[in-house]
């Protein structure tokens, strides 16, 4: 699960409708839903932002599918799909055991930070994540998640093993 793409992320216009679509068309059951998820220390394009999202996560063959609906208007990488679209591709995700080194390596390859946040309740178990974009080929973001502490890693292992 470390240093491998383990997730495809989509932003959705309606979480419940998108879940039903993925269940029907891709046979993904058992979505884990987190509502009103507050992302801490969030910054988008270098500026502090207040981001709150609802997410649903399911798995298919070891690949996690994440559906994201932004709850507040404002700047973030979770812009709603165009009118009339149920969902749109947003990102690939991977875990790194050496978060800072992984980010530096991608920056050397020409990727740039778009979004940074921390997830977790307590200071000592909060996990960092970053969205990077390849400016030469901006087809989606790459999310790198910190595997240490294993806060997020444990969640993903649970979802994959359902």
C-alpha positions as CSV (number, residue, x, y, z in Angstrom):
1,X,0.0,0.0,0.0
2,X,3.0,2.3,0.5
3,X,4.3,4.2,-2.6
4,X,1.6,2.8,-4.8
5,X,-1.5,4.3,-6.2
6,X,-4.3,3.0,-4.0
7,X,-7.1,5.4,-4.6
8,X,-9.1,7.2,-7.3
9,X,-10.8,10.3,-6.0
10,X,-13.8,12.0,-7.6
11,X,-15.7,15.2,-6.7
12,X,-19.4,14.8,-6.8
13,X,-22.5,17.1,-7.0
14,X,-24.6,14.8,-4.8
15,X,-23.0,12.2,-2.6
16,X,-26.0,10.0,-2.2
17,X,-26.7,9.9,-5.9
18,X,-23.0,9.2,-6.7
19,X,-22.9,6.4,-4.2
20,X,-25.9,4.8,-5.8
21,X,-24.3,5.2,-9.2
22,X,-21.1,3.5,-8.2
23,X,-22.9,0.7,-6.4
24,X,-25.1,0.0,-9.5
25,X,-22.5,0.4,-12.2
26,X,-19.3,-0.7,-10.5
27,X,-20.6,-3.0,-7.9
28,X,-18.9,-1.2,-5.1
29,X,-20.7,-1.8,-1.8
30,X,-20.0,-0.9,1.8
31,X,-19.1,2.7,1.4
32,X,-17.8,4.2,4.6
33,X,-19.3,7.7,4.9
34,X,-17.8,10.6,6.8
35,X,-19.9,13.8,7.0
36,X,-18.7,17.3,7.9
37,X,-15.1,16.3,7.8
38,X,-13.1,19.4,8.8
39,X,-9.6,19.6,7.2
40,X,-7.1,21.2,9.6
41,X,-4.4,23.7,8.8
42,X,-5.7,23.7,5.2
43,X,-4.1,25.9,2.6
44,X,-5.1,26.1,-1.1
45,X,-2.6,27.7,-3.6
46,X,-0.7,29.1,-0.6
47,X,-3.6,30.7,1.3
48,X,-5.3,29.4,4.4
49,X,-8.8,28.1,3.7
50,X,-11.7,26.6,5.7
51,X,-12.6,23.4,4.0
52,X,-15.4,21.0,5.1
53,X,-16.3,18.0,3.0
54,X,-18.5,14.9,3.1
55,X,-16.7,11.7,1.8
56,X,-17.7,8.2,0.9
57,X,-15.0,5.5,0.5
58,X,-15.4,2.1,-0.9
59,X,-13.1,-0.4,-2.5
60,X,-12.9,-2.5,-5.6
61,X,-10.1,-5.1,-6.0
62,X,-7.9,-3.3,-3.6
63,X,-8.4,0.1,-5.1
64,X,-10.1,2.7,-2.9
65,X,-12.8,4.9,-4.6
66,X,-13.3,8.2,-2.8
67,X,-16.3,10.4,-3.5
68,X,-16.1,14.0,-2.2
69,X,-18.7,16.6,-1.9
70,X,-17.6,20.0,-0.7
71,X,-20.0,21.5,1.9
72,X,-19.1,25.2,1.8
73,X,-18.5,27.5,-1.1
74,X,-14.9,28.7,-1.3
75,X,-11.5,27.9,-2.7
76,X,-10.3,24.3,-2.5
77,X,-9.3,21.5,-4.8
78,X,-12.8,20.0,-4.4
79,X,-14.6,22.1,-6.9
80,X,-18.0,20.8,-7.9
81,X,-18.4,19.1,-11.3
82,X,-19.8,21.2,-14.1
83,X,-23.6,21.6,-14.1
84,X,-25.2,18.4,-15.3
85,X,-22.3,16.2,-14.3
86,X,-22.7,13.8,-11.4
87,X,-19.0,13.4,-10.8
88,X,-15.6,14.3,-12.2
89,X,-12.1,12.8,-11.7
90,X,-10.1,14.7,-9.1
91,X,-7.0,12.8,-7.9
92,X,-4.9,9.7,-7.5
93,X,-3.6,8.9,-3.9
94,X,-0.7,7.1,-2.4
95,X,0.9,6.8,1.0
96,X,4.5,7.5,1.8
97,X,6.5,6.5,4.8
98,X,8.8,9.5,4.3
99,X,6.3,12.2,3.5
100,X,8.7,15.1,3.2
101,X,11.1,13.2,1.0
102,X,8.3,12.1,-1.3
103,X,7.0,15.6,-1.7
104,X,10.5,16.9,-2.4
105,X,11.0,14.3,-5.1
106,X,7.8,15.2,-6.9
107,X,8.6,18.9,-6.6
108,X,12.0,18.2,-8.3
109,X,10.0,16.5,-11.1
110,X,8.1,19.7,-11.7
111,X,5.0,19.1,-9.6
112,X,3.6,22.0,-7.5
113,X,1.7,22.1,-4.3
114,X,-2.0,22.9,-4.7
115,X,-3.4,21.9,-1.3
116,X,-2.2,20.9,2.1
117,X,-4.1,19.8,5.1
118,X,-4.0,17.6,8.2
119,X,-6.6,15.1,9.3
120,X,-7.0,13.7,12.8
121,X,-8.4,14.7,16.2
122,X,-5.3,15.0,18.4
123,X,-2.0,16.7,17.6
124,X,0.0,13.4,18.0
125,X,-2.2,11.3,15.6
126,X,-2.9,13.9,13.0
127,X,-1.8,12.9,9.5
128,X,-0.6,15.2,6.7
129,X,-1.7,15.1,3.2
130,X,-0.8,17.2,0.1
131,X,-2.2,17.6,-3.4
132,X,0.3,18.2,-6.1
133,X,-0.3,19.0,-9.7
134,X,2.0,18.4,-12.7
135,X,1.7,21.8,-14.4
136,X,3.0,20.3,-17.7
137,X,0.1,17.8,-17.7
138,X,-2.7,19.0,-15.4
139,X,-5.1,16.1,-15.7
140,X,-5.6,15.5,-12.0
141,X,-3.9,15.9,-8.7
142,X,-1.6,13.5,-6.9
143,X,-2.5,13.2,-3.2
144,X,0.4,12.0,-1.0
145,X,-0.6,10.9,2.5
146,X,1.7,10.5,5.4
147,X,1.8,6.9,6.6
148,X,3.2,7.9,9.9
149,X,1.4,8.2,12.2
150,X,-0.8,5.5,10.6
151,X,-4.1,7.3,11.3
152,X,-5.1,7.4,7.6
153,X,-3.3,4.2,6.7
154,X,-5.4,2.3,9.2
155,X,-8.6,3.7,7.7
156,X,-7.6,2.6,4.2
157,X,-6.7,-0.9,5.3
158,X,-10.1,-1.3,6.9
159,X,-11.9,-0.1,3.8
160,X,-9.8,-2.4,1.5
161,X,-10.3,-5.4,3.8
162,X,-14.1,-5.1,4.1
